[in-house]
């Protein structure tokens, strides 16, 4: 059985300053119209992922001193709900 891909809208690179909030809105779609949910287990310390249950989510993070650096390959999973 073949399922069409669930699509995460592009996010692009983001930059933040230590001590300043960073919010990243995520949106996705499913060609079948199925509900989607988001999950991640590899966010930076202190970051939170809020799943709004409507195909959108938000990552909220305020980097603290000592958290400067690159965070490549952070994975966000989209699941049919």
Secondary structure, 3 states (H helix, E strand, C coil): CCCCCEEECCCCCCCCCCCCEEEEEEEEEECCCCCEEEECCCCCCCCEEEECCCCEEEEEEECCCCCCCCCCCCCCEEEEC
